[in-house]
Amino acid sequence: MSPPPSTPALSVGLIGFGAFGRLIARHLAPHLRVLAHDPFVAADAFGPDAVPADLATAAACPVVILATPVPALRAVARALAPHLRPGALVADVGSVKVVPAAILREELPAHAEILATHPLFGPQSARDGIRGLKLAACPVRGRGGLRAAAFLRRLLGLEVILTTPEAHDREMAVVQGLTHLVAKVLVRMEPLPARMTTRSFERIMEAVGMVRHDAPEVFAAIERQNPFAPQVRRRFLALAAELEAELDADRSVAPRLALVR
């Protein structure tokens, strides 16, 4: 195997240049040289924040970020594995962590360090900048993840939450699983009232707006790739059905109460 191509010390390889990949590049570009690879993006469409690169060149950087859908992660990890330098740090940015962490452990060579991350924001919620926003970080292999967490805190101003893949997915099954589920239902109920609204309803619709334009694979990952999501979803729907039954029972009692008066 030929040696990896030479890349600058202060460079990061970015695999995937969709909406979130572009967000990553925009905020890293002032600090690092971003070498981006995405076979579905034309070379002249990367803009000023990233330099287009082939997979081998991007994978040879000291830090490699995988901004790809969870279902594509195993194939991407296998493809870049031969090009990773010893000690390279590989991080993913998916919405779930148990499955990606396991894939990266299995597919990447032992000399590669692994950090599973989940930025708890997206292009919509980061419109006004990312300083102060939250990012979950799960060190999986090596200590490079802790250094990366310090960088993200110091230079980007993120609130980094160190956790484990399992603890992350348990909490996200509620935080994201229910948010996206409710948002999907409300979108399917549209058109919804826009004239006589309460502040609480407006807040709910603001939340819907934050996730409305997420790629379908984001919703699929949150609901299908999180091992704890089905249990939370079933409990939520069971409690909703229980509440509906209580309301139906109250409605049948109400006329009798009126007659008693």
C-alpha positions in Angstrom: 0.0 0.0 0.0 1.4 3.4 -0.9 1.9 5.9 1.9 -0.9 8.5 2.5 -0.7 11.7 0.6 1.0 14.6 2.4 -1.4 17.0 4.1 -0.8 20.1 6.3 -0.6 19.5 10.0 -3.5 21.9 10.7 -6.0 20.2 8.4 -9.2 18.3 8.9 -10.8 15.8 6.5 -14.5 16.2 6.0 -16.4 13.2 4.5 -19.8 14.4 3.3 -20.8 17.9 2.3 -24.5 18.1 2.7 -26.3 20.7 4.8 -24.5 19.7 8.0 -21.2 19.2 6.3 -21.4 22.8 5.0 -22.2 24.0 8.5 -19.1 22.2 9.9 -16.9 23.7 7.2 -18.1 27.2 7.8 -17.2 27.1 11.4 -13.9 25.2 11.1 -12.5 27.1 8.2 -11.3 30.1 10.2 -9.2 27.7 12.3 -8.3 24.8 10.1 -7.9 23.9 6.5 -10.9 21.8 5.5 -10.4 19.1 2.9 -13.8 17.9 1.9 -14.8 14.8 0.0 -18.3 14.1 -1.3 -18.8 12.2 -4.6 -22.2 13.8 -5.0 -21.0 17.4 -4.9 -19.4 19.0 -7.9 -15.8 20.3 -7.4 -16.9 23.9 -8.0 -19.7 23.7 -5.4 -17.7 23.5 -2.2 -17.5 27.3 -1.8 -14.8 29.2 0.1 -14.8 27.2 3.3 -13.6 23.8 2.0 -11.1 22.5 -0.6 -12.4 19.5 -2.6 -10.3 16.4 -2.1 -10.4 12.7 -3.0 -11.2 10.2 -0.3 -7.5 9.2 0.3 -6.4 12.8 0.8 -9.2 13.7 3.1 -8.7 10.5 5.1 -5.0 11.2 5.5 -5.7 14.3 7.7 -4.9 14.2 11.4 -8.7 14.6 12.1 -11.4 13.1 10.0 -15.0 14.0 10.4 -17.7 11.8 9.0 -20.8 13.9 8.1 -22.7 11.0 6.4 -26.0 9.4 7.1 -25.9 6.5 9.6 -26.9 3.9 7.1 -23.9 4.8 4.9 -21.4 4.9 7.8 -20.1 1.3 7.6 -19.3 1.6 3.9 -17.6 5.0 4.4 -15.5 3.7 7.3 -14.3 0.7 5.3 -13.3 2.9 2.4 -11.3 5.4 4.5 -9.7 2.8 6.9 -6.7 2.0 4.6 -5.8 5.7 4.3 -5.9 6.7 8.0 -2.6 7.7 9.6 -1.6 6.2 12.9 -3.1 8.3 15.7 -5.6 9.9 13.5 -8.8 11.0 15.2 -12.1 9.9 13.5 -15.3 11.5 14.6 -18.9 11.1 13.4 -21.7 13.6 13.9 -24.8 11.4 13.7 -28.0 11.8 15.7 -27.5 8.4 17.4 -24.4 7.0 19.0 -24.6 3.4 20.0 -24.7 2.1 16.4 -22.1 4.5 14.9 -19.7 3.8 17.8 -19.9 0.1 17.3 -19.4 0.4 13.5 -16.3 2.6 13.9 -14.8 0.2 16.5 -15.4 -2.7 14.0 -14.3 -1.1 10.8 -11.4 1.3 11.7 -7.8 0.1 12.4 -6.6 -0.1 16.0 -4.2 2.8 15.4 -7.1 5.2 14.8 -8.7 7.0 17.7 -12.5 7.4 17.7 -14.8 10.1 19.0 -18.6 9.7 18.6 -20.2 13.1 18.6 -23.7 14.6 18.3 -24.0 18.4 17.8 -27.3 19.1 19.5 -28.2 21.6 16.8 -28.7 21.8 13.1 -28.5 24.4 10.3 -31.8 25.9 11.3 -31.0 26.3 15.0 -27.4 27.5 14.2 -28.5 30.3 11.9 -27.3 32.9 14.4 -24.0 31.1 15.3 -23.0 28.1 17.3 -21.4 29.7 20.4 -23.2 28.4 23.5 -24.9 25.6 21.7 -24.5 22.0 23.0 -22.5 19.1 21.6 -22.5 15.6 23.1 -19.1 13.9 22.9 -18.4 10.2 23.5 -14.7 9.2 23.6 -14.7 5.7 22.2 -11.0 5.0 21.6 -7.9 7.0 22.6 -7.4 10.4 24.3 -7.7 12.5 21.1 -11.4 12.9 21.7 -10.7 14.8 25.0 -8.3 17.2 23.2 -10.9 17.7 20.5 -13.5 18.5 23.2 -11.2 21.2 24.6 -10.8 22.7 21.1 -14.5 22.8 20.6 -15.0 24.5 23.9 -12.2 27.0 23.6 -12.3 28.1 20.0 -15.9 27.4 19.0 -17.5 28.2 22.3 -19.6 25.1 22.3 -21.0 23.5 25.5 -19.4 20.1 25.3 -21.2 17.3 27.3 -19.0 14.2 27.8 -21.1 11.1 27.9 -21.3 7.5 26.7 -23.1 6.3 23.5 -25.6 4.4 25.7 -26.4 7.3 28.0 -26.7 9.6 24.9 -29.2 7.4 23.1 -31.3 6.9 26.2 -31.8 10.7 26.6 -32.1 11.4 22.9 -34.9 8.8 22.6 -37.0 11.3 24.6 -35.4 14.6 23.6 -35.3 14.0 19.9 -37.5 11.0 19.4 -40.6 12.7 20.8 -39.8 16.1 19.3 -39.5 14.8 15.8 -42.5 12.4 16.2 -44.8 15.2 17.3 -43.4 17.5 14.6 -44.1 14.9 11.9 -47.7 14.5 13.1 -48.3 18.3 13.2 -46.9 18.8 9.7 -49.3 16.1 8.4 -52.2 18.0 10.1 -51.4 21.2 8.2 -52.8 23.7 7.4 -52.9 24.7 11.1 -54.3 28.0 12.6 -52.0 31.0 12.2 -54.3 33.9 13.2 -55.6 33.3 16.6 -52.6 31.6 18.4 -51.3 31.4 21.9 -47.6 31.9 22.8 -47.4 28.2 23.8 -48.7 27.1 20.4 -46.3 29.5 18.6 -43.4 27.9 20.6 -44.5 24.5 19.5 -44.6 25.6 15.8 -41.2 27.2 16.2 -39.9 23.7 17.3 -41.6 22.2 14.3 -39.9 24.7 12.0 -36.5 23.8 13.4 -36.9 20.2 12.2 -39.3 20.6 9.3 -36.6 20.6 6.6 -34.3 17.9 8.1 -33.3 15.3 5.6 -35.6 12.1 5.8 -32.6 10.1 6.9 -32.3 12.2 10.0 -35.8 11.3 11.1 -35.2 7.6 10.2 -31.9 7.5 12.2 -33.6 9.1 15.3 -36.5 6.8 15.3 -35.0 3.6 13.9 -31.3 3.5 14.7 -31.7 4.5 18.4 -32.2 1.3 20.3 -34.2 3.0 23.0 -36.5 5.0 20.7 -39.2 2.3 20.2 -39.8 1.8 23.9 -40.1 5.6 24.5 -42.4 5.9 21.4 -44.7 3.1 22.6 -44.9 4.5 26.1 -45.8 8.0 24.7 -48.5 6.6 22.4 -49.9 4.4 25.1 -50.2 7.3 27.5 -51.9 9.4 24.7 -54.4 6.6 24.1 -55.0 6.3 27.9 -55.7 10.1 28.0 -58.0 9.9 25.0 -60.0 7.1 26.8 -60.2 9.2 29.9 -61.5 12.2 27.9 -64.1 10.0 26.1 -65.2 8.7 29.5 -65.6 12.3 30.8 -67.7 13.2 27.8 -70.1 10.4 28.5 -70.5 11.4 32.2 -70.9 15.2 31.5 -74.6 15.0 30.3 -75.7 13.0 33.4 -74.0 15.6 35.7 -75.9 18.4 33.9 -79.2 16.6 34.5 -78.5 16.2 38.3 -78.1 19.9 38.6 
